[in-house]
Amino acid sequence: MASSFVEDFYTMRNSYSEEQFNMKYQEMLDKYEPCHPYLEKRIYPSRESWARYCISKIFTAGIESTQRVESINGVIKKLVDRGTLLKELVTAIERELDKESHYT
């Protein structure tokens, strides 16, 4: 269930319109009833800082959250050593970004 919740959350977060976002949000409320209070009190009120339909109006140089940066940093820390080729690093970072983009 946790994996499914994360996937549904990313799908909701990556909505390009407010209407689509609200539809996905309502689906989450229905599907994850035990999470309803948390979603209503903590997540929904802060949506302007993380929902794609809101932040796409703000220039961020492509960075959407510190979590994304931390994700990339994790890839770099796992992969980089003296023998790492730049091509290998770029491929690993692209793979990580690709993985997240599938939630749109």
Secondary structure, 3 states (H helix, E strand, C coil): CHHHHHHHHHHHHCCCCHHHHHHHHHHHHHHCHHHHHHHHHHHHHHHHHCCHHHHCCCCCCCCCCHHHHHHHHHHHHHHCCCCCCHHHHHHHHHHHHHHHHCCC
